[in-house]
Amino acid sequence: MGSIIILEDDALAEENEPVEVAEEQALDIQHIKTRLDMLDQRLDSIDSIVTAVAERVMSQLVTLNITCPHCGKDVEIAIVGSQKLRR
């Protein structure tokens, strides 16, 4: 009888394995969806920032002052847009 019970337990375990695997896959898919949503939100934020900077560059002068980390020399970079200034 002991061997019959073990066989029944094994059969029950084999029946539950597809359910457990399906649940794990569902959790993995949900985790991937959550991560993709987070990435999408971050990309939207980056897009908004880049758009705002591009609009500013197109409407007025932007000057970058950078110091070379090797020689210590100051470098000034001016960016001018082609859009006319608003009045």
PDB file of N, CA, C and O in Angstrom:
ATOM      1  N   MET A   1       0.807  -1.203   0.000  1.00  0.00           N
ATOM      2  CA  MET A   1       0.000   0.000   0.000  1.00  0.00           C
ATOM      3  C   MET A   1       0.847   1.262   0.000  1.00  0.00           C
ATOM      4  O   MET A   1       0.483   2.271  -0.605  1.00  0.00           O
ATOM      5  N   GLY A   2       1.973   1.193   0.683  1.00  0.00           N
ATOM      6  CA  GLY A   2       2.849   2.362   0.717  1.00  0.00           C
ATOM      7  C   GLY A   2       3.270   2.787  -0.674  1.00  0.00           C
ATOM      8  O   GLY A   2       3.327   3.981  -0.970  1.00  0.00           O
ATOM      9  N   SER A   3       3.566   1.819  -1.533  1.00  0.00           N
ATOM     10  CA  SER A   3       3.989   2.149  -2.891  1.00  0.00           C
ATOM     11  C   SER A   3       2.835   2.733  -3.691  1.00  0.00           C
ATOM     12  O   SER A   3       3.057   3.577  -4.559  1.00  0.00           O
ATOM     13  N   ILE A   4       1.626   2.307  -3.421  1.00  0.00           N
ATOM     14  CA  ILE A   4       0.458   2.863  -4.127  1.00  0.00           C
ATOM     15  C   ILE A   4       0.257   4.317  -3.735  1.00  0.00           C
ATOM     16  O   ILE A   4      -0.032   5.154  -4.591  1.00  0.00           O
ATOM     17  N   ILE A   5       0.405   4.626  -2.463  1.00  0.00           N
ATOM     18  CA  ILE A   5       0.250   6.005  -2.000  1.00  0.00           C
ATOM     19  C   ILE A   5       1.321   6.889  -2.625  1.00  0.00           C
ATOM     20  O   ILE A   5       1.042   8.008  -3.056  1.00  0.00           O
ATOM     21  N   ILE A   6       2.541   6.379  -2.671  1.00  0.00           N
ATOM     22  CA  ILE A   6       3.627   7.151  -3.281  1.00  0.00           C
ATOM     23  C   ILE A   6       3.325   7.397  -4.754  1.00  0.00           C
ATOM     24  O   ILE A   6       3.534   8.501  -5.257  1.00  0.00           O
ATOM     25  N   LEU A   7       2.836   6.375  -5.443  1.00  0.00           N
ATOM     26  CA  LEU A   7       2.495   6.538  -6.847  1.00  0.00           C
ATOM     27  C   LEU A   7       1.385   7.567  -7.012  1.00  0.00           C
ATOM     28  O   LEU A   7       1.404   8.370  -7.944  1.00  0.00           O
ATOM     29  N   GLU A   8       0.414   7.537  -6.097  1.00  0.00           N
ATOM     30  CA  GLU A   8      -0.670   8.512  -6.170  1.00  0.00           C
ATOM     31  C   GLU A   8      -0.129   9.913  -5.891  1.00  0.00           C
ATOM     32  O   GLU A   8      -0.531  10.873  -6.549  1.00  0.00           O
ATOM     33  N   ASP A   9       0.780  10.037  -4.922  1.00  0.00           N
ATOM     34  CA  ASP A   9       1.380  11.329  -4.622  1.00  0.00           C
ATOM     35  C   ASP A   9       2.161  11.845  -5.820  1.00  0.00           C
ATOM     36  O   ASP A   9       2.098  13.027  -6.158  1.00  0.00           O
ATOM     37  N   ASP A  10       2.907  10.934  -6.461  1.00  0.00           N
ATOM     38  CA  ASP A  10       3.656  11.330  -7.650  1.00  0.00           C
ATOM     39  C   ASP A  10       2.715  11.783  -8.755  1.00  0.00           C
ATOM     40  O   ASP A  10       2.985  12.766  -9.445  1.00  0.00           O
ATOM     41  N   ALA A  11       1.619  11.072  -8.919  1.00  0.00           N
ATOM     42  CA  ALA A  11       0.650  11.432  -9.950  1.00  0.00           C
ATOM     43  C   ALA A  11       0.045  12.798  -9.650  1.00  0.00           C
ATOM     44  O   ALA A  11      -0.136  13.609 -10.558  1.00  0.00           O
ATOM     45  N   LEU A  12      -0.270  13.061  -8.373  1.00  0.00           N
ATOM     46  CA  LEU A  12      -0.813  14.368  -7.993  1.00  0.00           C
ATOM     47  C   LEU A  12       0.221  15.464  -8.203  1.00  0.00           C
ATOM     48  O   LEU A  12      -0.116  16.561  -8.649  1.00  0.00           O
ATOM     49  N   ALA A  13       1.475  15.175  -7.887  1.00  0.00           N
ATOM     50  CA  ALA A  13       2.532  16.158  -8.083  1.00  0.00           C
ATOM     51  C   ALA A  13       2.694  16.478  -9.563  1.00  0.00           C
ATOM     52  O   ALA A  13       2.885  17.634  -9.939  1.00  0.00           O
ATOM     53  N   GLU A  14       2.615  15.435 -10.407  1.00  0.00           N
ATOM     54  CA  GLU A  14       2.743  15.658 -11.844  1.00  0.00           C
ATOM     55  C   GLU A  14       1.567  16.464 -12.379  1.00  0.00           C
ATOM     56  O   GLU A  14       1.734  17.267 -13.297  1.00  0.00           O
ATOM     57  N   GLU A  15       0.372  16.257 -11.809  1.00  0.00           N
ATOM     58  CA  GLU A  15      -0.791  17.037 -12.236  1.00  0.00           C
ATOM     59  C   GLU A  15      -0.656  18.493 -11.821  1.00  0.00           C
ATOM     60  O   GLU A  15      -1.099  19.378 -12.552  1.00  0.00           O
ATOM     61  N   ASN A  16      -0.054  18.765 -10.667  1.00  0.00           N
ATOM     62  CA  ASN A  16       0.086  20.131 -10.167  1.00  0.00           C
ATOM     63  C   ASN A  16       1.221  20.882 -10.847  1.00  0.00           C
ATOM     64  O   ASN A  16       1.195  22.113 -10.885  1.00  0.00           O
ATOM     65  N   GLU A  17       2.215  20.185 -11.384  1.00  0.00           N
ATOM     66  CA  GLU A  17       3.355  20.852 -11.999  1.00  0.00           C
ATOM     67  C   GLU A  17       2.965  21.786 -13.132  1.00  0.00           C
ATOM     68  O   GLU A  17       3.463  22.912 -13.158  1.00  0.00           O
ATOM     69  N   PRO A  18       2.103  21.396 -14.077  1.00  0.00           N
ATOM     70  CA  PRO A  18       1.729  22.346 -15.133  1.00  0.00           C
ATOM     71  C   PRO A  18       1.040  23.587 -14.582  1.00  0.00           C
ATOM     72  O   PRO A  18       1.217  24.685 -15.109  1.00  0.00           O
ATOM     73  N   VAL A  19       0.260  23.414 -13.529  1.00  0.00           N
ATOM     74  CA  VAL A  19      -0.411  24.568 -12.921  1.00  0.00           C
ATOM     75  C   VAL A  19       0.624  25.498 -12.294  1.00  0.00           C
ATOM     76  O   VAL A  19       0.545  26.716 -12.455  1.00  0.00           O
ATOM     77  N   GLU A  20       1.593  24.929 -11.580  1.00  0.00           N
ATOM     78  CA  GLU A  20       2.636  25.741 -10.952  1.00  0.00           C
ATOM     79  C   GLU A  20       3.487  26.449 -11.998  1.00  0.00           C
ATOM     80  O   GLU A  20       3.838  27.617 -11.834  1.00  0.00           O
ATOM     81  N   VAL A  21       3.815  25.743 -13.068  1.00  0.00           N
ATOM     82  CA  VAL A  21       4.612  26.339 -14.147  1.00  0.00           C
ATOM     83  C   VAL A  21       3.833  27.469 -14.804  1.00  0.00           C
ATOM     84  O   VAL A  21       4.400  28.522 -15.096  1.00  0.00           O
ATOM     85  N   ALA A  22       2.554  27.267 -15.037  1.00  0.00           N
ATOM     86  CA  ALA A  22       1.714  28.304 -15.642  1.00  0.00           C
ATOM     87  C   ALA A  22       1.618  29.522 -14.730  1.00  0.00           C
ATOM     88  O   ALA A  22       1.651  30.655 -15.209  1.00  0.00           O
ATOM     89  N   GLU A  23       1.498  29.300 -13.416  1.00  0.00           N
ATOM     90  CA  GLU A  23       1.441  30.418 -12.470  1.00  0.00           C
ATOM     91  C   GLU A  23       2.755  31.192 -12.467  1.00  0.00           C
ATOM     92  O   GLU A  23       2.745  32.423 -12.439  1.00  0.00           O
ATOM     93  N   GLU A  24       3.885  30.487 -12.495  1.00  0.00           N
ATOM     94  CA  GLU A  24       5.187  31.151 -12.537  1.00  0.00           C
ATOM     95  C   GLU A  24       5.351  31.951 -13.821  1.00  0.00           C
ATOM     96  O   GLU A  24       5.864  33.070 -13.800  1.00  0.00           O
ATOM     97  N   GLN A  25       4.915  31.378 -14.937  1.00  0.00           N
ATOM     98  CA  GLN A  25       5.003  32.099 -16.204  1.00  0.00           C
ATOM     99  C   GLN A  25       4.117  33.330 -16.191  1.00  0.00           C
ATOM    100  O   GLN A  25       4.506  34.377 -16.709  1.00  0.00           O
ATOM    101  N   ALA A  26       2.932  33.220 -15.607  1.00  0.00           N
ATOM    102  CA  ALA A  26       2.036  34.371 -15.513  1.00  0.00           C
ATOM    103  C   ALA A  26       2.668  35.472 -14.666  1.00  0.00           C
ATOM    104  O   ALA A  26       2.566  36.652 -15.000  1.00  0.00           O
ATOM    105  N   LEU A  27       3.321  35.084 -13.569  1.00  0.00           N
ATOM    106  CA  LEU A  27       4.000  36.075 -12.730  1.00  0.00           C
ATOM    107  C   LEU A  27       5.172  36.709 -13.468  1.00  0.00           C
ATOM    108  O   LEU A  27       5.396  37.915 -13.361  1.00  0.00           O
ATOM    109  N   ASP A  28       5.919  35.901 -14.216  1.00  0.00           N
ATOM    110  CA  ASP A  28       7.026  36.434 -15.004  1.00  0.00           C
ATOM    111  C   ASP A  28       6.533  37.414 -16.054  1.00  0.00           C
ATOM    112  O   ASP A  28       7.131  38.472 -16.249  1.00  0.00           O
ATOM    113  N   ILE A  29       5.452  37.070 -16.726  1.00  0.00           N
ATOM    114  CA  ILE A  29       4.882  37.958 -17.747  1.00  0.00           C
ATOM    115  C   ILE A  29       4.404  39.254 -17.106  1.00  0.00           C
ATOM    116  O   ILE A  29       4.620  40.335 -17.655  1.00  0.00           O
ATOM    117  N   GLN A  30       3.760  39.157 -15.955  1.00  0.00           N
ATOM    118  CA  GLN A  30       3.292  40.365 -15.261  1.00  0.00           C
ATOM    119  C   GLN A  30       4.477  41.235 -14.848  1.00  0.00           C
ATOM    120  O   GLN A  30       4.411  42.460 -14.945  1.00  0.00           O
ATOM    121  N   HIS A  31       5.549  40.614 -14.393  1.00  0.00           N
ATOM    122  CA  HIS A  31       6.750  41.355 -13.998  1.00  0.00           C
ATOM    123  C   HIS A  31       7.351  42.072 -15.208  1.00  0.00           C
ATOM    124  O   HIS A  31       7.763  43.228 -15.108  1.00  0.00           O
ATOM    125  N   ILE A  32       7.399  41.387 -16.342  1.00  0.00           N
ATOM    126  CA  ILE A  32       7.931  41.999 -17.565  1.00  0.00           C
ATOM    127  C   ILE A  32       7.051  43.170 -17.995  1.00  0.00           C
ATOM    128  O   ILE A  32       7.564  44.211 -18.406  1.00  0.00           O
ATOM    129  N   LYS A  33       5.733  43.010 -17.905  1.00  0.00           N
ATOM    130  CA  LYS A  33       4.821  44.103 -18.264  1.00  0.00           C
ATOM    131  C   LYS A  33       5.041  45.310 -17.359  1.00  0.00           C
ATOM    132  O   LYS A  33       5.051  46.449 -17.826  1.00  0.00           O
ATOM    133  N   THR A  34       5.216  45.061 -16.078  1.00  0.00           N
ATOM    134  CA  THR A  34       5.458  46.156 -15.133  1.00  0.00           C
ATOM    135  C   THR A  34       6.749  46.884 -15.468  1.00  0.00           C
ATOM    136  O   THR A  34       6.792  48.114 -15.464  1.00  0.00           O
ATOM    137  N   ARG A  35       7.803  46.125 -15.757  1.00  0.00           N
ATOM    138  CA  ARG A  35       9.087  46.735 -16.107  1.00  0.00           C
ATOM    139  C   ARG A  35       8.990  47.538 -17.399  1.00  0.00           C
ATOM    140  O   ARG A  35       9.571  48.618 -17.499  1.00  0.00           O
ATOM    141  N   LEU A  36       8.258  47.020 -18.395  1.00  0.00           N
ATOM    142  CA  LEU A  36       8.080  47.746 -19.651  1.00  0.00           C
ATOM    143  C   LEU A  36       7.302  49.038 -19.446  1.00  0.00           C
ATOM    144  O   LEU A  36       7.609  50.055 -20.068  1.00  0.00           O
ATOM    145  N   ASP A  37       6.290  49.003 -18.573  1.00  0.00           N
ATOM    146  CA  ASP A  37       5.542  50.224 -18.262  1.00  0.00           C
ATOM    147  C   ASP A  37       6.446  51.265 -17.607  1.00  0.00           C
ATOM    148  O   ASP A  37       6.367  52.451 -17.926  1.00  0.00           O
ATOM    149  N   MET A  38       7.305  50.818 -16.689  1.00  0.00           N
ATOM    150  CA  MET A  38       8.237  51.734 -16.041  1.00  0.00           C
ATOM    151  C   MET A  38       9.205  52.336 -17.064  1.00  0.00           C
ATOM    152  O   MET A  38       9.480  53.536 -17.029  1.00  0.00           O
ATOM    153  N   LEU A  39       9.716  51.509 -17.964  1.00  0.00           N
ATOM    154  CA  LEU A  39      10.618  51.982 -19.011  1.00  0.00           C
ATOM    155  C   LEU A  39       9.912  52.983 -19.916  1.00  0.00           C
ATOM    156  O   LEU A  39      10.495  53.998 -20.296  1.00  0.00           O
ATOM    157  N   ASP A  40       8.661  52.699 -20.263  1.00  0.00           N
ATOM    158  CA  ASP A  40       7.883  53.599 -21.103  1.00  0.00           C
ATOM    159  C   ASP A  40       7.703  54.960 -20.430  1.00  0.00           C
ATOM    160  O   ASP A  40       7.821  55.995 -21.085  1.00  0.00           O
ATOM    161  N   GLN A  41       7.421  54.963 -19.137  1.00  0.00           N
ATOM    162  CA  GLN A  41       7.270  56.224 -18.402  1.00  0.00           C
ATOM    163  C   GLN A  41       8.587  56.995 -18.372  1.00  0.00           C
ATOM    164  O   GLN A  41       8.594  58.215 -18.534  1.00  0.00           O
ATOM    165  N   ARG A  42       9.681  56.302 -18.169  1.00  0.00           N
ATOM    166  CA  ARG A  42      10.982  56.972 -18.144  1.00  0.00           C
ATOM    167  C   ARG A  42      11.321  57.569 -19.505  1.00  0.00           C
ATOM    168  O   ARG A  42      11.829  58.686 -19.590  1.00  0.00           O
ATOM    169  N   LEU A  43      11.037  56.818 -20.571  1.00  0.00           N
ATOM    170  CA  LEU A  43      11.292  57.337 -21.917  1.00  0.00           C
ATOM    171  C   LEU A  43      10.415  58.554 -22.214  1.00  0.00           C
ATOM    172  O   LEU A  43      10.866  59.494 -22.868  1.00  0.00           O
ATOM    173  N   ASP A  44       9.172  58.543 -21.742  1.00  0.00           N
ATOM    174  CA  ASP A  44       8.303  59.706 -21.913  1.00  0.00           C
ATOM    175  C   ASP A  44       8.882  60.922 -21.188  1.00  0.00           C
ATOM    176  O   ASP A  44       8.843  62.035 -21.711  1.00  0.00           O
ATOM    177  N   SER A  45       9.413  60.711 -19.995  1.00  0.00           N
ATOM    178  CA  SER A  45      10.022  61.807 -19.235  1.00  0.00           C
ATOM    179  C   SER A  45      11.247  62.355 -19.962  1.00  0.00           C
ATOM    180  O   SER A  45      11.423  63.569 -20.063  1.00  0.00           O
ATOM    181  N   ILE A  46      12.084  61.465 -20.463  1.00  0.00           N
ATOM    182  CA  ILE A  46      13.275  61.890 -21.204  1.00  0.00           C
ATOM    183  C   ILE A  46      12.866  62.666 -22.444  1.00  0.00           C
ATOM    184  O   ILE A  46      13.475  63.686 -22.767  1.00  0.00           O
ATOM    185  N   ASP A  47      11.830  62.188 -23.146  1.00  0.00           N
ATOM    186  CA  ASP A  47      11.336  62.862 -24.344  1.00  0.00           C
ATOM    187  C   ASP A  47      10.872  64.275 -24.005  1.00  0.00           C
ATOM    188  O   ASP A  47      11.151  65.213 -24.751  1.00  0.00           O
ATOM    189  N   SER A  48      10.175  64.433 -22.896  1.00  0.00           N
ATOM    190  CA  SER A  48       9.701  65.760 -22.491  1.00  0.00           C
ATOM    191  C   SER A  48      10.866  66.702 -22.207  1.00  0.00           C
ATOM    192  O   SER A  48      10.837  67.872 -22.588  1.00  0.00           O
ATOM    193  N   ILE A  49      11.884  66.184 -21.540  1.00  0.00           N
ATOM    194  CA  ILE A  49      13.049  67.011 -21.212  1.00  0.00           C
ATOM    195  C   ILE A  49      13.791  67.420 -22.477  1.00  0.00           C
ATOM    196  O   ILE A  49      14.158  68.584 -22.636  1.00  0.00           O
ATOM    197  N   VAL A  50      14.013  66.470 -23.372  1.00  0.00           N
ATOM    198  CA  VAL A  50      14.725  66.773 -24.612  1.00  0.00           C
ATOM    199  C   VAL A  50      13.932  67.774 -25.449  1.00  0.00           C
ATOM    200  O   VAL A  50      14.515  68.677 -26.049  1.00  0.00           O
ATOM    201  N   THR A  51      12.624  67.622 -25.494  1.00  0.00           N
ATOM    202  CA  THR A  51      11.783  68.556 -26.241  1.00  0.00           C
ATOM    203  C   THR A  51      11.885  69.957 -25.664  1.00  0.00           C
ATOM    204  O   THR A  51      11.996  70.931 -26.409  1.00  0.00           O
ATOM    205  N   ALA A  52      11.847  70.065 -24.344  1.00  0.00           N
ATOM    206  CA  ALA A  52      11.948  71.381 -23.706  1.00  0.00           C
ATOM    207  C   ALA A  52      13.296  72.032 -24.002  1.00  0.00           C
ATOM    208  O   ALA A  52      13.358  73.230 -24.278  1.00  0.00           O
ATOM    209  N   VAL A  53      14.362  71.260 -23.946  1.00  0.00           N
ATOM    210  CA  VAL A  53      15.695  71.795 -24.245  1.00  0.00           C
ATOM    211  C   VAL A  53      15.775  72.215 -25.708  1.00  0.00           C
ATOM    212  O   VAL A  53      16.312  73.279 -26.017  1.00  0.00           O
ATOM    213  N   ALA A  54      15.249  71.394 -26.607  1.00  0.00           N
ATOM    214  CA  ALA A  54      15.290  71.731 -28.032  1.00  0.00           C
ATOM    215  C   ALA A  54      14.504  73.010 -28.318  1.00  0.00           C
ATOM    216  O   ALA A  54      14.943  73.837 -29.118  1.00  0.00           O
ATOM    217  N   GLU A  55      13.356  73.180 -27.679  1.00  0.00           N
ATOM    218  CA  GLU A  55      12.575  74.401 -27.868  1.00  0.00           C
ATOM    219  C   GLU A  55      13.350  75.620 -27.372  1.00  0.00           C
ATOM    220  O   GLU A  55      13.321  76.680 -27.996  1.00  0.00           O
ATOM    221  N   ARG A  56      14.033  75.460 -26.258  1.00  0.00           N
ATOM    222  CA  ARG A  56      14.806  76.584 -25.728  1.00  0.00           C
ATOM    223  C   ARG A  56      15.962  76.923 -26.661  1.00  0.00           C
ATOM    224  O   ARG A  56      16.228  78.095 -26.927  1.00  0.00           O
ATOM    225  N   VAL A  57      16.641  75.907 -27.151  1.00  0.00           N
ATOM    226  CA  VAL A  57      17.771  76.134 -28.050  1.00  0.00           C
ATOM    227  C   VAL A  57      17.299  76.837 -29.316  1.00  0.00           C
ATOM    228  O   VAL A  57      17.981  77.725 -29.829  1.00  0.00           O
ATOM    229  N   MET A  58      16.144  76.445 -29.814  1.00  0.00           N
ATOM    230  CA  MET A  58      15.643  77.046 -31.045  1.00  0.00           C
ATOM    231  C   MET A  58      15.183  78.479 -30.836  1.00  0.00           C
ATOM    232  O   MET A  58      15.115  79.242 -31.800  1.00  0.00           O
ATOM    233  N   SER A  59      14.869  78.864 -29.624  1.00  0.00           N
ATOM    234  CA  SER A  59      14.335  80.209 -29.406  1.00  0.00           C
ATOM    235  C   SER A  59      15.359  81.189 -28.842  1.00  0.00           C
ATOM    236  O   SER A  59      15.134  82.398 -28.902  1.00  0.00           O
ATOM    237  N   GLN A  60      16.466  80.716 -28.302  1.00  0.00           N
ATOM    238  CA  GLN A  60      17.459  81.641 -27.751  1.00  0.00           C
ATOM    239  C   GLN A  60      18.845  80.994 -27.704  1.00  0.00           C
ATOM    240  O   GLN A  60      19.008  79.794 -27.923  1.00  0.00           O
ATOM    241  N   LEU A  61      19.806  81.815 -27.419  1.00  0.00           N
ATOM    242  CA  LEU A  61      21.189  81.371 -27.347  1.00  0.00           C
ATOM    243  C   LEU A  61      21.418  80.538 -26.087  1.00  0.00           C
ATOM    244  O   LEU A  61      20.963  80.888 -24.999  1.00  0.00           O
ATOM    245  N   VAL A  62      22.131  79.433 -26.263  1.00  0.00           N
ATOM    246  CA  VAL A  62      22.529  78.608 -25.123  1.00  0.00           C
ATOM    247  C   VAL A  62      24.047  78.525 -25.154  1.00  0.00           C
ATOM    248  O   VAL A  62      24.636  78.190 -26.182  1.00  0.00           O
ATOM    249  N   THR A  63      24.680  78.830 -24.025  1.00  0.00           N
ATOM    250  CA  THR A  63      26.134  78.782 -23.941  1.00  0.00           C
ATOM    251  C   THR A  63      26.533  77.744 -22.905  1.00  0.00           C
ATOM    252  O   THR A  63      26.028  77.740 -21.782  1.00  0.00           O
ATOM    253  N   LEU A  64      27.449  76.863 -23.301  1.00  0.00           N
ATOM    254  CA  LEU A  64      27.991  75.857 -22.392  1.00  0.00           C
ATOM    255  C   LEU A  64      29.434  76.209 -22.086  1.00  0.00           C
ATOM    256  O   LEU A  64      30.233  76.415 -23.000  1.00  0.00           O
ATOM    257  N   ASN A  65      29.769  76.279 -20.826  1.00  0.00           N
ATOM    258  CA  ASN A  65      31.149  76.506 -20.401  1.00  0.00           C
ATOM    259  C   ASN A  65      31.664  75.211 -19.798  1.00  0.00           C
ATOM    260  O   ASN A  65      31.155  74.737 -18.782  1.00  0.00           O
ATOM    261  N   ILE A  66      32.681  74.644 -20.436  1.00  0.00           N
ATOM    262  CA  ILE A  66      33.221  73.353 -20.011  1.00  0.00           C
ATOM    263  C   ILE A  66      34.706  73.513 -19.732  1.00  0.00           C
ATOM    264  O   ILE A  66      35.423  74.166 -20.490  1.00  0.00           O
ATOM    265  N   THR A  67      35.162  72.912 -18.638  1.00  0.00           N
ATOM    266  CA  THR A  67      36.583  72.904 -18.308  1.00  0.00           C
ATOM    267  C   THR A  67      37.148  71.531 -18.662  1.00  0.00           C
ATOM    268  O   THR A  67      36.629  70.504 -18.224  1.00  0.00           O
ATOM    269  N   CYS A  68      38.216  71.523 -19.458  1.00  0.00           N
ATOM    270  CA  CYS A  68      38.846  70.277 -19.863  1.00  0.00           C
ATOM    271  C   CYS A  68      39.442  69.598 -18.630  1.00  0.00           C
ATOM    272  O   CYS A  68      40.206  70.225 -17.895  1.00  0.00           O
ATOM    273  N   PRO A  69      39.107  68.328 -18.391  1.00  0.00           N
ATOM    274  CA  PRO A  69      39.630  67.642 -17.209  1.00  0.00           C
ATOM    275  C   PRO A  69      41.125  67.324 -17.320  1.00  0.00           C
ATOM    276  O   PRO A  69      41.773  67.047 -16.311  1.00  0.00           O
ATOM    277  N   HIS A  70      41.673  67.361 -18.537  1.00  0.00           N
ATOM    278  CA  HIS A  70      43.078  67.016 -18.724  1.00  0.00           C
ATOM    279  C   HIS A  70      43.999  68.230 -18.607  1.00  0.00           C
ATOM    280  O   HIS A  70      45.005  68.191 -17.899  1.00  0.00           O
ATOM    281  N   CYS A  71      43.643  69.318 -19.315  1.00  0.00           N
ATOM    282  CA  CYS A  71      44.546  70.474 -19.326  1.00  0.00           C
ATOM    283  C   CYS A  71      44.026  71.639 -18.484  1.00  0.00           C
ATOM    284  O   CYS A  71      44.769  72.582 -18.212  1.00  0.00           O
ATOM    285  N   GLY A  72      42.755  71.584 -18.068  1.00  0.00           N
ATOM    286  CA  GLY A  72      42.203  72.649 -17.244  1.00  0.00           C
ATOM    287  C   GLY A  72      41.760  73.877 -18.033  1.00  0.00           C
ATOM    288  O   GLY A  72      41.348  74.872 -17.436  1.00  0.00           O
ATOM    289  N   LYS A  73      41.836  73.827 -19.347  1.00  0.00           N
ATOM    290  CA  LYS A  73      41.461  74.960 -20.187  1.00  0.00           C
ATOM    291  C   LYS A  73      39.932  75.068 -20.267  1.00  0.00           C
ATOM    292  O   LYS A  73      39.228  74.064 -20.379  1.00  0.00           O
ATOM    293  N   ASP A  74      39.434  76.321 -20.208  1.00  0.00           N
ATOM    294  CA  ASP A  74      37.999  76.559 -20.331  1.00  0.00           C
ATOM    295  C   ASP A  74      37.606  76.602 -21.803  1.00  0.00           C
ATOM    296  O   ASP A  74      38.270  77.234 -22.625  1.00  0.00           O
ATOM    297  N   VAL A  75      36.511  75.917 -22.115  1.00  0.00           N
ATOM    298  CA  VAL A  75      35.995  75.890 -23.481  1.00  0.00           C
ATOM    299  C   VAL A  75      34.570  76.421 -23.436  1.00  0.00           C
ATOM    300  O   VAL A  75      33.758  75.966 -22.632  1.00  0.00           O
ATOM    301  N   GLU A  76      34.269  77.382 -24.299  1.00  0.00           N
ATOM    302  CA  GLU A  76      32.916  77.927 -24.360  1.00  0.00           C
ATOM    303  C   GLU A  76      32.275  77.506 -25.669  1.00  0.00           C
ATOM    304  O   GLU A  76      32.831  77.724 -26.745  1.00  0.00           O
ATOM    305  N   ILE A  77      31.092  76.897 -25.568  1.00  0.00           N
ATOM    306  CA  ILE A  77      30.365  76.451 -26.746  1.00  0.00           C
ATOM    307  C   ILE A  77      29.038  77.196 -26.779  1.00  0.00           C
ATOM    308  O   ILE A  77      28.255  77.119 -25.833  1.00  0.00           O
ATOM    309  N   ALA A  78      28.785  77.920 -27.872  1.00  0.00           N
ATOM    310  CA  ALA A  78      27.536  78.648 -28.031  1.00  0.00           C
ATOM    311  C   ALA A  78      26.685  77.951 -29.086  1.00  0.00           C
ATOM    312  O   ALA A  78      27.161  77.625 -30.173  1.00  0.00           O
ATOM    313  N   ILE A  79      25.416  77.729 -28.744  1.00  0.00           N
ATOM    314  CA  ILE A  79      24.490  77.090 -29.681  1.00  0.00           C
ATOM    315  C   ILE A  79      23.391  78.105 -29.992  1.00  0.00           C
ATOM    316  O   ILE A  79      22.737  78.641 -29.096  1.00  0.00           O
ATOM    317  N   VAL A  80      23.209  78.351 -31.291  1.00  0.00           N
ATOM    318  CA  VAL A  80      22.212  79.320 -31.717  1.00  0.00           C
ATOM    319  C   VAL A  80      21.200  78.608 -32.597  1.00  0.00           C
ATOM    320  O   VAL A  80      21.572  77.861 -33.501  1.00  0.00           O
ATOM    321  N   GLY A  81      19.905  78.841 -32.329  1.00  0.00           N
ATOM    322  CA  GLY A  81      18.850  78.234 -33.139  1.00  0.00           C
ATOM    323  C   GLY A  81      18.534  79.097 -34.348  1.00  0.00           C
ATOM    324  O   GLY A  81      18.929  80.260 -34.423  1.00  0.00           O
ATOM    325  N   SER A  82      17.818  78.510 -35.289  1.00  0.00           N
ATOM    326  CA  SER A  82      17.471  79.240 -36.511  1.00  0.00           C
ATOM    327  C   SER A  82      16.095  79.886 -36.411  1.00  0.00           C
ATOM    328  O   SER A  82      15.697  80.623 -37.312  1.00  0.00           O
ATOM    329  N   GLN A  83      15.379  79.628 -35.355  1.00  0.00           N
ATOM    330  CA  GLN A  83      14.044  80.210 -35.195  1.00  0.00           C
ATOM    331  C   GLN A  83      14.170  81.654 -34.734  1.00  0.00           C
ATOM    332  O   GLN A  83      15.031  81.972 -33.914  1.00  0.00           O
ATOM    333  N   LYS A  84      13.320  82.525 -35.254  1.00  0.00           N
ATOM    334  CA  LYS A  84      13.362  83.939 -34.858  1.00  0.00           C
ATOM    335  C   LYS A  84      12.834  84.069 -33.438  1.00  0.00           C
ATOM    336  O   LYS A  84      11.963  83.316 -33.002  1.00  0.00           O
ATOM    337  N   LEU A  85      13.391  85.051 -32.726  1.00  0.00           N
ATOM    338  CA  LEU A  85      12.958  85.291 -31.373  1.00  0.00           C
ATOM    339  C   LEU A  85      11.518  85.817 -31.365  1.00  0.00           C
ATOM    340  O   LEU A  85      11.111  86.560 -32.258  1.00  0.00           O
ATOM    341  N   ARG A  86      10.766  85.423 -30.352  1.00  0.00           N
ATOM    342  CA  ARG A  86       9.379  85.905 -30.196  1.00  0.00           C
ATOM    343  C   ARG A  86       9.413  87.263 -29.525  1.00  0.00           C
ATOM    344  O   ARG A  86      10.284  87.542 -28.701  1.00  0.00           O
ATOM    345  N   ARG A  87       8.460  88.104 -29.886  1.00  0.00           N
ATOM    346  CA  ARG A  87       8.379  89.431 -29.254  1.00  0.00           C
ATOM    347  C   ARG A  87       7.171  89.553 -28.397  1.00  0.00           C
ATOM    348  O   ARG A  87       6.947  90.601 -27.791  1.00  0.00           O
TER     349      ARG A  87
END
